[in-house]
Amino acid sequence: MDKLNVFSSKDLAKITQHRSGEIKFGEKIITVPIDENWIEFITNCEAKFVLIGLPEDIGVKANLGRTGTATAFESTLKSLVNFQHNKFCKGSELIALGEIDFSKEMEISKTLDTTIKEDRKTLFSLVENIDKDVSFVISTIIKANKIPIIIGGGHNNAYGNIKGLALAKGIPVNAINFDAHTDFRIMEGRHSGNGFTYAFEEGFLKKYFIFGLHENFVSKSVFNTLKTIEERVKYVTYEEMAVRKTKSFSTEITNALKFISSTPFGLELDLDAIPNIPSSAMTLSGFSVEKARHFIHLVGKEENACYFHICEGAPDLDLSNNNHLTGKLIATLILDFIKSKKPNEN
């Protein structure tokens, strides 16, 4: 695939800050040798996890959101390679495959005005192109018997992830989404607000659970739609668990897993569900980082959890002197997921 920029060991070495007496994660992360085919290499490699970046914010723009998610993967990688390689999590368990090159699409999107109908249609078309690239790469990684960890971009990429998983498994698959929104809006053209809708209607998504939905952010029409398909799409709201406390966080995770975990499923996490994290739909109210990490641990350890996608983080929207922290958080969540797959950590 010519749009995949495959990382080399030199790429990681440039951003790894070596220190005497320490072994950094970046010194042990596996990369594809320059003279080898990436598909053959990851197929034969013992490492279980494959890291892939999606540096785009076209889906967010098409959804009339605030752009900035294109830099999340770069920020994440700079933090991840400088974590410690130790007994709890080893860099050698991860293949840093690379990132899909969306630079041409990004250049086109910069010239488009979302208030102009034809321009927005062009954005929808660009997202469709992104869908094809994402679904191909994710399907290929899963067919190689690996677990993709997908970082960056808008939640439009849930569609490509779900389609890729479904194509690799040859059956419709499930998904669980830690999110303040359903991303199950109408099929008006592809964007970050309807990835799950398209996956559902096209037969790739069988069952879908939204965890921590914010009641104030969902339209009446979407709630009406969910009611008609409640046997296949379920949710629990943030307010039920954290405000009114009529439902328990841990019990609802158990219920969600009963609903989706008996067959292959994808784990989706939207950073706009966590307070004060720079994102296209940043919130001041939501589950804490610790709750999100615990959620990832409990869901990730399920045998049928086939991929992990972290989206909507937007370091560019953080104007403080600590704008590296979004990437540091994403890197932490990545390691939580990897650790969840270890028998001795469960």
RALINUR-V780914 format. One record per residue. PSI is psi as a letter, one per 30 degrees, with the letter a starting at -180 (999 if undefined). Layout:
psi = {PSI,PSI}
This chain:
psi = {j,f,f,j,j,k,l,l,e,e,e,e,e,f,g,k,j,k,k,k,f,l,j,l,e,f,f,f,k,k,l,k,k,e,g,k,k,e,e,e,e,f,e,f,k,f,k,f,k,k,k,k,k,i,i,l,g,e,e,e,e,f,g,g,l,k,l,f,f,f,g,e,e,e,e,e,e,e,e,e,f,g,l,k,j,a,f,e,k,k,f,f,f,k,j,j,e,a,l,k,j,g,e,e,e,e,e,e,e,f,f,k,j,f,f,k,e,e,e,e,e,e,e,e,e,e,e,e,e,e,e,e,e,e,e,e,e,e,e,e,e,e,f,g,h,l,j,k,j,k,k,l,a,l,f,f,f,e,e,e,e,e,e,e,e,e,e,e,f,g,l,k,l,l,k,k,j,j,l,f,l,e,h,h,l,l,i,g,k,k,a,f,g,g,e,e,e,e,e,e,f,g,g,e,j,e,k,k,k,k,j,g,k,k,e,f,g,k,l,e,e,e,e,e,e,e,e,f,h,f,f,f,j,l,l,k,l,e,e,e,e,f,d,f,h,f,l,k,e,e,e,e,e,e,e,e,e,e,e,f,f,f,l,k,l,k,j,k,j,k,f,f,f,k,k,g,k,j,l,f,h,k,l,f,k,a,k,l,e,e,e,e,e,e,e,e,e,e,e,e,f,k,e,g,j,f,l,k,k,k,l,f,k,i,e,f,f,j,g,l,f,h,g,f,f,e,e,e,e,e,e,e,e,e,e,e,e,e,e,f,f,k,e,f,f,999}
